[in-house]
Amino acid sequence: MLYDRKYMRRPLFQDGLCLADKLIILLLVSFVFQSLLTLFGFENSFINFVSLSRDGLGSGYLWTLISYSILHEGPLHLVFNLLGIHFIGRAVNRDVQSSDFVWLSAVSAILGGIFWLLLNSGASSLIGASAVVSGYLAYFCLQRPNEPINFLLFFVLPLSLKPKVILYGVVGLEIYGLIFSELSHAGGIAHSAHLGGISAGFAFFMLQKNNFSFPAVRFRAKANSNFTKKKNYKPDFRVNLSKDQHIHEEVDRILDKINAKGFGSLTNSEKQLLDKAKSFIQKD
């Protein structure tokens, strides 16, 4: 499991519900509902209506290209994906606009489903949010490839690795699993769906890098990708940029851009300027 001191160790729901938190709640509620249906013998009908399968798509169930990601095979399957959303998805949620986070989640699920359909045949079905988590992981690692993060191997051994190394390793393991496990029907893990999610994260990163704007997704309550700020919050730091009016104006413009489009929309030169401006930050 991954965690990062700046982005990932933020307590759950500390500053209100971000979209990643809401996704966690949705998956928990769906699992409870699924378990109740199993208890009363209605699980199969529900699974057929929501899970992804060739038969379902043939019957016109197009929504299953996304809806399959809200179901899980069991508690362990659910827990692993919830941890991924909490530690990785919430970090991505802080970096991008809320509407972009929705698009990344949806496209990761869709591409994961398409990859799985292309590489699997028969009457089997696909469930689980692993493709979505894989999309978050790919985007996170591409966004900050060289920033060391802590890595808990088997949730016990602490390691420090660069995100790009983690991504290379995950892609290698998924390709190995696809060739020697999934394609030979030797295991039940949908490595193809994971690779589809990773491809979505890569495509999203490249499009955003080239300043592509995804269609806005409107929400009833205004959501900030950097989490909702408390109304009476007063910052502990002030910025003294009187020494360089040009830097002052540029920082204001960059902050406005972050507020509008998220941190991920910044160019390398804008990030370098923010780093330069840190030398003017003074604690009150």
C-alpha positions, 0 to 999 in steps of 0.5 A: 500500500502507498502513502505520501506524507503531503498527500495521502495521510490526511484523515478521512472526512477531515475537511468535508467529503471530497468525491473520493470519500463519496465513492468510498461511501457508495462502494460500502453501501453497495456492498451492504445492499449486495450482501442483503440481496445474497441473504434473501436469495436475490443476488443473481438477478442484481449481479446480472443487471449490474455486472459487466458481461457479453450477454448483458451488453447484448441485452442493451445493458450499456450502463454495466460498462461503469456499474460493474465497478460498484460491486465486489466479490467479497470483503477482501476484494472491497477492502483492497479497493477502498484502501486504494481509493483512500490513499491514492484516489484522494491524492488525485482528487486534490490535484484535479478539478472535481469534474476531471476526477469524475471523468478519470473515474468513469473512463478508467472503468470503461476502458477497464471493461473494454480491455476485459471484454476484448481479452475474455470470452464466455459467460463470465462477468466482471465486477470490482473497482480495481480498474478505477483504482489502477487509473488513479495509480497511473495518473498519480505516478505520472504526475509526480514520477520522481517524488519519493513516497513511502511504500508498505510492502505487504502492509508491514515493511516500509520502503521508499520508492519513486512513483515511476518505479512503482508504476513500472513494477505494477505494469510489469506484474499486470502484463505477466498476470495477463499472459500467464494467468488470465489468458490461460484461465488459471486465475480469477484476477482481471489483469486486463481490466487493471491494464485498461484502467492504467491506460486510462490514467496515462491517456488522462495525464497526456490529455491534461498535459496538452491542456485538453479540457474535459466537459464540465460536470455540474454538482448541486453542491460546489465541490473543490478538488482540493477539498472544501475549506472551512468557512472561518479558516485563517491561514497560518502563513502569509506571503511577502512578495513585495520584493518582486511585483512580477512574481507577485502577479504571476503567483496570483495568476497561478493560484487562480489557475489551481483554484479553477483547474487543479494543481495538475493543470500547471506547467513545469515553469509554473511549478518552478515559479511556485517553488521560487516563491516559497522563499518569500513565505513567512510564518505569522 
